[in-house]
Amino acid sequence: MCANVFLDRERELALLRDRYQSDRAEFVVIYGRRRVGKTELIEQFISRCKEGVRLLAREESKAFQLSGFAEKLGGFFNDDFLKKTPFTNWDGFFEYLSKRADKRTIIAIDEFPHLIKEDRALPSILQDYWDSKLKKSKIFLVLSGSSISMMESKVLGHRSPLYGRRTGQLLIKPLSFSAVLDRVGDPERAVEFYSVFGGTPAYLMEADSGKDIFANIAEKILREDSFIYRDVEFVLRQELVEPRYYFSILHSIARGNHRVGLIVNDTGLSKSIVNKYLSVLRDLQLVDHAVPVTESSRSKRGLWFLSDNLFDFWFRFVGPHMDDVERGRSDMIIGEHIKPHFKEYVGRHFEPIVLEILDEMNAMSLLPARFTKIGGWWHGDREIDAAALNERTREILFAECKWQDSVDAGRVLCELREKASFVDWKKKVRKESYAVFAKSFREKIKEPGLLLVDLKDVKKIFG
């Protein structure tokens, strides 16, 4: 795959550059899961502004942390004295920054939570120096971190001494399907790659788009020496206090148990524990909670999904077979466990991709109406893959996703209309339209209010 997936962070970079051009001191918080591209964003920002330094915090003693920062700052400011005489405390560090902040300078402290673990008083010390000196300077201070829980509680939370001091924040999320399509080129292969590797830049950069998906799975995931193979466990253990219960819940969701009751029955954990742990996983951006598009966010018909496709793939196909991975049996795992279920697995991930396609088409006015809400719909055992609605104009679009070639559009449309009749939303006054998404169609029939979208169309839409 493309060697530089960073290009799809141009929007975030533009936001930072706008702030850089302001006349006031800036205090920006950048956070997000590991491997999502925070460090590369900071490096690119500093590189393009040509006036800044990134200080990487490490899990080591306070004395080592201060010594390392002094050496880095001494090199950046050409201060030989600082190189030989490191800071002895955080007061000395921030006092030095305040004296050097008479002109616009980016000071980015990467993995800030490591510093807090070593010195819990650090947020209070920074608060004091920000209020008394730094906010009156030209400094552009960046704090970044991969521990979402630590960043939200110790930096962003209302109980943090730093609450209300930040001038901006960016939650860095995985890349979208359109970014993967842009890199891979072929839409079918892009759907497969996105379904397996998700949108995390570090995982995507490992993938080789010149090889098919199964070769990539064998070489990049099902190898004991692959960083991806162990990375899922590593990321979770960094964030979670009791990983065994969380792992059980994630395994259950990956196996297709999306309702709380099914997760409870599958894991043997109590409903209260499952609900508590799901809430934590959602706060950590590891699971998503979805409700039918026609209902409010408080709907009791909500379903739970893993938010990262690589994690979903790992818990579905890798975690249960780690013994075989470590015996070098990747061919057996692919042949017996992955290939028989791969079409179904990709088809499930094609549905959220279609939601993204619908959102893009909506923005481009390519749908029969301008819709204000897009999502899935289900009730009992009835399910519609995607729907879009506009409360004001009472218009609704129903869509079906078929990860198949030569789809019979007429038959799918007939089934979709039947399912749509069970959707109890402005039933007597609404205006309906329909869409079918597929790899390809046997024939593209034409009917009023019907859209047929195949993979060739998808490539044009994201043009």
C-alpha positions as CSV (number, residue, x, y, z in Angstrom):
1,M,0.0,0.0,0.0
2,C,1.0,3.6,-0.3
3,A,4.1,4.4,1.8
4,N,2.5,7.6,3.2
5,V,-1.1,7.3,4.5
6,F,-0.7,10.7,6.2
7,L,-2.1,12.6,3.2
8,D,-5.6,11.9,4.5
9,R,-5.0,14.0,7.6
10,E,-4.9,17.2,5.6
11,R,-8.1,18.5,7.2
12,E,-6.6,18.1,10.7
13,L,-3.4,19.7,9.5
14,A,-5.3,22.7,8.1
15,L,-7.0,23.2,11.4
16,L,-3.7,23.3,13.2
17,R,-2.2,25.7,10.7
18,D,-5.1,28.1,11.1
19,R,-4.5,28.1,14.9
20,Y,-0.7,28.6,14.3
21,Q,-1.5,31.8,12.5
22,S,-3.5,33.3,15.4
23,D,-1.9,36.0,17.6
24,R,-2.6,34.3,20.8
25,A,-1.0,31.4,22.8
26,E,-2.5,28.1,21.8
27,F,-2.9,25.0,23.9
28,V,-4.1,22.1,21.7
29,V,-4.9,18.6,22.9
30,I,-4.5,15.7,20.3
31,Y,-5.6,12.3,21.3
32,G,-6.7,9.0,19.8
33,R,-6.0,5.3,19.8
34,R,-2.5,3.9,19.2
35,R,-1.3,3.6,15.6
36,V,-3.9,6.1,14.4
37,G,-1.4,8.7,13.1
38,K,-1.1,11.3,15.9
39,T,2.7,11.5,15.9
40,E,2.9,11.7,12.1
41,L,0.4,14.6,12.2
42,I,2.5,16.4,14.8
43,E,5.7,15.8,12.8
44,Q,4.1,17.1,9.6
45,F,2.7,20.1,11.4
46,I,6.1,21.0,12.8
47,S,7.8,20.3,9.5
48,R,5.5,22.6,7.5
49,C,5.6,25.4,10.1
50,K,9.4,25.0,10.4
51,E,9.5,26.3,14.0
52,G,8.9,23.6,16.6
53,V,10.0,20.5,18.4
54,R,8.4,17.3,19.5
55,L,9.3,15.9,22.9
56,L,8.5,12.2,23.3
57,A,7.6,11.2,26.8
58,R,8.7,7.7,27.8
59,E,7.8,5.4,30.6
60,E,10.9,6.2,32.8
61,S,11.8,8.1,35.9
62,K,11.0,11.8,36.3
63,A,14.8,12.5,36.3
64,F,15.3,10.7,33.0
65,Q,12.3,12.4,31.5
66,L,13.5,15.9,32.4
67,S,17.0,15.1,31.3
68,G,15.8,13.9,27.9
69,F,13.6,17.0,27.4
70,A,16.5,19.2,28.4
71,E,18.8,17.6,25.8
72,K,16.2,17.9,23.0
73,L,15.3,21.5,23.9
74,G,19.0,22.4,24.2
75,G,19.6,21.1,20.7
76,F,16.5,22.9,19.3
77,F,17.4,26.3,20.9
78,N,21.2,25.9,20.5
79,D,21.6,26.1,24.2
80,D,24.8,24.2,25.2
81,F,24.3,25.1,28.9
82,L,20.9,23.3,29.0
83,K,22.4,20.2,27.4
84,K,24.9,19.9,30.2
85,T,22.6,21.1,33.0
86,P,19.2,19.4,32.8
87,F,16.1,20.4,34.6
88,T,15.6,19.2,38.1
89,N,11.9,19.6,38.2
90,W,8.9,20.5,36.1
91,D,8.9,24.1,37.4
92,G,12.3,24.6,35.7
93,F,11.0,23.1,32.5
94,F,8.0,25.4,32.2
95,E,9.9,28.4,33.4
96,Y,12.4,27.8,30.6
97,L,9.6,27.5,28.0
98,S,8.0,30.7,29.2
99,K,11.3,32.6,28.6
100,R,11.7,31.1,25.1
101,A,8.1,31.8,24.0
102,D,8.5,35.4,23.0
103,K,8.1,34.2,19.3
104,R,5.8,31.6,17.8
105,T,7.2,28.1,18.7
106,I,5.5,24.7,18.6
107,I,6.3,22.7,21.7
108,A,4.6,19.3,21.3
109,I,4.7,16.8,24.2
110,D,3.9,13.4,22.8
111,E,2.5,10.6,25.0
112,F,1.8,13.1,27.9
113,P,0.1,10.4,30.0
114,H,3.5,8.8,30.6
115,L,4.6,11.9,32.4
116,I,1.5,12.0,34.5
117,K,1.9,8.4,35.6
118,E,5.3,9.4,37.0
119,D,4.3,12.7,38.6
120,R,0.6,13.2,39.4
121,A,1.2,16.8,40.2
122,L,2.2,17.7,36.6
123,P,-1.2,18.9,35.4
124,S,-1.4,21.3,38.4
125,I,2.1,22.6,37.7
126,L,1.2,23.2,34.0
127,Q,-2.0,24.9,35.0
128,D,-0.1,27.3,37.2
129,Y,2.4,28.2,34.5
130,W,-0.2,28.4,31.8
131,D,-2.4,30.8,33.8
132,S,0.5,33.0,35.1
133,K,2.9,33.1,32.1
134,L,2.4,30.8,29.0
135,K,-1.1,32.0,28.0
136,K,0.4,35.5,27.6
137,S,3.2,34.3,25.3
138,K,3.4,33.2,21.7
139,I,3.7,29.5,22.5
140,F,1.9,26.8,20.6
141,L,1.7,24.0,23.1
142,V,0.5,20.6,22.0
143,L,-0.2,17.7,24.4
144,S,-0.9,14.3,22.8
145,G,-1.6,10.9,24.1
146,S,-2.8,7.4,23.1
147,S,-4.4,6.6,26.4
148,I,-7.9,8.0,25.7
149,S,-9.0,7.4,29.3
150,M,-6.0,9.3,30.7
151,M,-6.3,12.1,28.2
152,E,-10.0,12.6,28.9
153,S,-9.7,12.3,32.7
154,K,-6.4,14.0,33.4
155,V,-6.3,16.6,30.7
156,L,-9.8,17.2,29.3
157,G,-12.0,16.2,32.2
158,H,-13.8,18.8,34.3
159,R,-12.0,17.5,37.4
160,S,-8.6,18.0,35.8
161,P,-6.6,21.2,36.8
162,L,-6.2,21.8,33.1
163,Y,-9.9,21.9,32.5
164,G,-10.9,25.0,30.5
165,R,-7.3,25.9,29.6
166,R,-7.1,24.2,26.2
167,T,-7.8,26.4,23.2
168,G,-8.5,23.4,20.9
169,Q,-8.6,19.7,20.7
170,L,-8.5,16.9,18.0
171,L,-9.7,13.4,18.5
172,I,-7.9,11.5,15.8
173,K,-10.0,8.7,14.4
174,P,-9.2,5.9,11.9
175,L,-9.3,6.7,8.2
176,S,-12.5,6.2,6.2
177,F,-13.2,3.7,3.4
178,S,-12.7,6.4,0.8
179,A,-9.1,6.9,2.0
180,V,-8.4,3.2,1.6
181,L,-10.0,3.2,-1.9
182,D,-7.8,6.1,-2.8
183,R,-4.8,4.1,-1.9
184,V,-5.7,0.7,-3.2
185,G,-7.5,1.8,-6.4
186,D,-9.6,-1.3,-7.2
187,P,-12.9,-0.9,-5.3
188,E,-13.4,-4.7,-4.7
189,R,-10.0,-5.1,-3.3
190,A,-10.4,-1.9,-1.2
191,V,-13.6,-3.3,0.4
192,E,-11.7,-6.5,1.3
193,F,-8.7,-4.6,2.7
194,Y,-10.8,-2.2,4.6
195,S,-12.9,-5.1,6.1
196,V,-9.7,-6.7,7.4
197,F,-7.2,-3.9,8.2
198,G,-9.7,-1.2,9.0
199,G,-8.7,2.5,8.8
200,T,-5.8,2.5,11.2
201,P,-2.8,4.0,9.2
202,A,-0.2,1.8,10.8
203,Y,-2.1,-1.4,9.8
204,L,-2.8,-0.1,6.3
205,M,0.8,0.7,5.7
206,E,1.7,-2.9,6.5
207,A,-0.7,-4.2,3.8
208,D,0.6,-4.9,0.3
209,S,-2.1,-4.0,-2.2
210,G,-0.1,-5.8,-4.9
211,K,-1.1,-9.1,-3.3
212,D,-4.5,-10.6,-2.7
213,I,-6.2,-10.3,0.7
214,F,-5.4,-13.9,1.8
215,A,-1.7,-13.5,1.1
216,N,-1.8,-10.3,3.2
217,I,-3.6,-12.1,6.0
218,A,-1.0,-14.9,6.0
219,E,2.0,-12.6,5.8
220,K,0.9,-9.6,7.8
221,I,-1.5,-11.0,10.5
222,L,-1.0,-14.8,10.9
223,R,2.7,-14.7,11.7
224,E,4.1,-14.9,15.1
225,D,6.7,-12.2,14.3
226,S,4.1,-9.7,12.8
227,F,3.5,-6.6,14.9
228,I,-0.2,-6.7,14.0
229,Y,-0.5,-10.2,15.3
230,R,0.2,-9.1,18.9
231,D,-0.8,-5.5,18.6
232,V,-4.5,-6.0,19.4
233,E,-3.6,-7.6,22.7
234,F,-1.0,-4.9,23.4
235,V,-3.4,-2.0,22.7
236,L,-6.1,-3.5,24.9
237,R,-3.8,-4.3,27.8
238,Q,-2.5,-0.7,27.8
239,E,-6.0,0.6,28.3
240,L,-7.8,-2.0,30.3
241,V,-7.4,-3.0,34.0
242,E,-9.2,-6.4,33.8
243,P,-8.6,-7.5,30.2
244,R,-9.9,-11.0,30.5
245,Y,-13.5,-9.9,30.9
246,Y,-13.2,-7.3,28.2
247,F,-11.6,-9.9,25.9
248,S,-14.6,-12.2,26.5
249,I,-17.0,-9.5,25.6
250,L,-15.1,-8.5,22.4
251,H,-14.8,-12.2,21.4
252,S,-18.6,-12.5,21.8
253,I,-19.4,-9.5,19.7
254,A,-17.0,-10.6,17.0
255,R,-18.9,-14.0,16.9
256,G,-22.1,-12.1,16.1
257,N,-23.7,-11.4,19.5
258,H,-24.6,-7.8,19.2
259,R,-27.4,-7.6,21.8
260,V,-26.6,-7.3,25.5
261,G,-28.7,-10.4,26.3
262,L,-26.8,-12.5,23.8
263,I,-23.4,-11.3,25.1
264,V,-24.5,-12.1,28.7
265,N,-25.6,-15.7,27.7
266,D,-22.4,-16.2,25.7
267,T,-19.9,-14.9,28.3
268,G,-21.6,-16.0,31.5
269,L,-21.1,-12.5,32.9
270,S,-23.9,-10.7,34.6
271,K,-25.9,-8.0,32.7
272,S,-24.6,-5.3,35.0
273,I,-21.0,-6.2,34.4
274,V,-21.5,-6.4,30.6
275,N,-23.2,-3.0,30.5
276,K,-20.5,-1.5,32.6
277,Y,-17.7,-2.9,30.5
278,L,-19.4,-2.0,27.2
279,S,-19.6,1.6,28.5
280,V,-15.9,1.6,29.1
281,L,-15.1,0.1,25.7
282,R,-17.3,2.7,24.0
283,D,-15.5,5.5,25.9
284,L,-12.2,4.0,24.6
285,Q,-13.5,4.1,21.0
286,L,-13.3,0.3,20.8
287,V,-17.0,-0.5,20.3
288,D,-19.9,1.4,18.8
289,H,-23.5,1.4,19.9
290,A,-26.0,1.7,17.1
291,V,-29.8,2.2,17.2
292,P,-32.4,1.9,14.4
293,V,-32.3,5.1,12.3
294,T,-35.9,5.9,13.0
295,E,-35.5,5.9,16.8
296,S,-33.8,8.1,19.4
297,S,-30.4,7.3,20.9
298,R,-32.1,6.0,24.0
299,S,-33.8,3.2,22.1
300,K,-33.7,-0.2,23.8
301,R,-33.1,-1.9,20.5
302,G,-29.5,-0.8,20.3
303,L,-26.8,-3.2,19.1
304,W,-23.1,-3.3,19.8
305,F,-20.3,-3.6,17.2
306,L,-16.5,-3.5,17.3
307,S,-15.5,-0.1,16.0
308,D,-12.2,-1.2,14.4
309,N,-12.3,-3.8,11.5
310,L,-8.9,-5.2,12.3
311,F,-10.0,-5.8,15.9
312,D,-13.2,-7.5,14.6
313,F,-11.1,-9.7,12.3
314,W,-8.6,-10.6,15.0
315,F,-11.2,-11.6,17.6
316,R,-13.2,-13.5,14.9
317,F,-10.4,-15.4,13.2
318,V,-7.1,-14.9,15.0
319,G,-7.6,-14.9,18.7
320,P,-9.3,-18.3,18.8
321,H,-6.5,-19.9,16.8
322,M,-3.3,-18.4,18.4
323,D,-1.8,-21.9,19.1
324,D,-2.0,-22.7,15.4
325,V,-0.5,-19.3,14.4
326,E,2.5,-20.0,16.7
327,R,2.9,-23.4,15.1
328,G,3.1,-21.8,11.7
329,R,-0.2,-23.2,10.4
330,S,-1.5,-20.0,8.7
331,D,-2.5,-22.0,5.6
332,M,-4.7,-24.2,7.7
333,I,-6.4,-21.3,9.5
334,I,-7.1,-19.6,6.2
335,G,-8.4,-22.7,4.5
336,E,-10.5,-24.1,7.3
337,H,-11.6,-21.0,9.3
338,I,-11.3,-17.8,7.2
339,K,-12.1,-18.7,3.6
340,P,-15.4,-20.5,4.3
341,H,-16.8,-17.4,6.1
342,F,-14.9,-14.6,4.4
343,K,-17.7,-13.6,2.0
344,E,-20.1,-13.3,4.9
345,Y,-17.6,-11.4,6.9
346,V,-16.8,-8.9,4.2
347,G,-20.5,-8.6,3.4
348,R,-21.2,-7.5,7.0
349,H,-18.5,-4.8,6.7
350,F,-19.9,-3.7,3.3
351,E,-22.9,-2.4,5.1
352,P,-21.1,0.4,7.1
353,I,-19.2,1.2,3.9
354,V,-22.5,1.7,2.1
355,L,-23.5,4.1,4.9
356,E,-20.4,6.1,4.1
357,I,-21.2,6.0,0.4
358,L,-24.7,7.2,1.1
359,D,-23.4,10.0,3.2
360,E,-21.1,11.1,0.3
361,M,-23.9,10.8,-2.3
362,N,-26.1,12.9,0.0
363,A,-23.5,15.6,0.2
364,M,-23.1,15.5,-3.6
365,S,-26.9,15.7,-4.1
366,L,-26.9,12.3,-5.9
367,L,-29.8,10.9,-3.9
368,P,-33.6,11.4,-4.6
369,A,-33.7,14.0,-1.7
370,R,-31.5,15.7,0.8
371,F,-31.5,13.5,3.9
372,T,-30.7,14.5,7.5
373,K,-30.2,11.1,9.1
374,I,-28.6,7.9,7.7
375,G,-28.3,4.5,9.4
376,G,-29.5,1.0,9.6
377,W,-33.0,-0.3,10.6
378,W,-34.1,-3.4,12.4
379,H,-37.0,-4.7,14.5
380,G,-37.1,-8.3,15.8
381,D,-35.8,-10.5,13.0
382,R,-36.5,-8.0,10.3
383,E,-33.6,-5.8,9.1
384,I,-32.9,-3.2,6.4
385,D,-29.2,-2.6,5.7
386,A,-29.4,1.1,5.3
387,A,-32.0,3.9,5.4
388,A,-32.0,7.6,5.0
389,L,-34.7,10.0,6.2
390,N,-35.7,13.6,6.4
391,E,-38.1,14.4,9.2
392,R,-39.2,17.7,7.8
393,T,-40.0,16.6,4.2
394,R,-41.1,13.1,5.3
395,E,-38.9,11.4,2.7
396,I,-37.2,8.1,3.3
397,L,-34.8,6.0,1.3
398,F,-34.4,2.2,1.9
399,A,-31.2,0.5,0.8
400,E,-30.0,-3.1,0.5
401,C,-26.4,-4.2,0.4
402,K,-25.4,-7.3,-1.6
403,W,-21.7,-8.3,-1.6
404,Q,-22.3,-10.4,-4.7
405,D,-21.8,-10.3,-8.5
406,S,-24.7,-10.3,-11.0
407,V,-27.3,-9.3,-8.5
408,D,-30.9,-9.6,-9.6
409,A,-32.0,-6.0,-8.8
410,G,-35.7,-6.7,-9.5
411,R,-35.9,-9.5,-6.9
412,V,-33.9,-7.5,-4.3
413,L,-36.2,-4.5,-4.8
414,C,-39.3,-6.6,-4.4
415,E,-37.9,-8.0,-1.1
416,L,-36.9,-4.5,0.1
417,R,-40.3,-3.1,-0.5
418,E,-41.9,-5.8,1.5
419,K,-39.5,-5.2,4.5
420,A,-40.0,-1.4,4.1
421,S,-43.8,-1.9,4.8
422,F,-42.9,-2.9,8.4
423,V,-41.0,0.3,9.1
424,D,-43.4,2.4,11.2
425,W,-42.2,5.9,10.4
426,K,-44.7,8.4,9.0
427,K,-46.2,5.5,7.2
428,K,-49.3,7.3,5.7
429,V,-47.6,10.5,4.6
430,R,-44.0,9.5,3.7
431,K,-42.4,9.5,0.2
432,E,-40.3,6.4,-0.4
433,S,-37.3,5.7,-2.7
434,Y,-35.1,2.7,-2.9
435,A,-31.4,1.8,-3.6
436,V,-29.5,-1.4,-4.1
437,F,-25.7,-1.6,-3.7
438,A,-23.8,-4.6,-5.1
439,K,-20.5,-5.7,-6.6
440,S,-22.3,-5.8,-10.0
441,F,-25.8,-6.3,-11.4
442,R,-27.2,-8.8,-13.9
443,E,-29.1,-5.9,-15.4
444,K,-29.4,-2.3,-14.3
445,I,-33.2,-1.9,-14.4
446,K,-34.8,1.5,-14.4
447,E,-37.6,2.5,-12.2
448,P,-38.7,5.9,-10.7
449,G,-37.2,6.4,-7.3
450,L,-34.7,3.5,-7.7
451,L,-30.9,3.8,-7.5
452,L,-28.6,0.9,-8.4
453,V,-25.0,1.4,-7.3
454,D,-22.2,-1.0,-8.2
455,L,-18.5,-0.9,-7.5
456,K,-17.8,1.0,-10.7
457,D,-20.2,3.7,-9.5
458,V,-18.5,3.7,-6.1
459,K,-15.2,4.6,-7.6
460,K,-16.7,7.5,-9.6
461,I,-18.5,8.8,-6.5
462,F,-15.3,9.0,-4.5
463,G,-13.6,10.2,-7.8
